[in-house]
């Protein structure tokens, strides 16, 4: 009997926010890395100024860019 790992898939589409231009982000993370990723992204939300509870569209452009830059360069 083989043991199956859980996979978590996160998908975001911003077609409504871009007036018809489709943007899709897909990330697949194994069960073992999920908690680490969530913790890391929450720290980036804080350090970038985005905040945990603010919607992306209500976030200022400066904070969005800071969040994306840090998320893309963090390991």
Secondary structure by P-SEA (a helix, b strand, c coil): cbbbbbbbbbbbbcccccccbbbbbbbbbcccaaaaaaaaaaaaaaaaccccccccccccaaaaaaaaaaaaacc
